[in-house]
Amino acid sequence: MALPKRRHSQTRGRKRRTHYKVNNPAVSICTNCNASVLPHRVCTVCGFYRGKKIIDVSSV
């Protein structure tokens, strides 16, 4: 295995790691109840998806 001949500086290592960050999840708005919902998921508040009732939330 290859090993570095000289030590890399802290700045050089940190410059390489600048893109290692967590992105915020995308959030959509439910068209039925205006709750925050992950895109392409059934709304957990009202049970609607794309204007149609998919699940009955009152029994859950």
Number of C-alpha atoms within 10 A of each C-alpha: 2 4 6 6 6 6 7 9 8 8 9 9 10 11 9 9 10 8 8 8 7 6 6 6 8 9 11 14 13 23 14 16 12 12 15 15 17 15 14 9 13 18 25 17 16 18 19 20 18 13 10 10 14 13 15 12 13 8 5 6
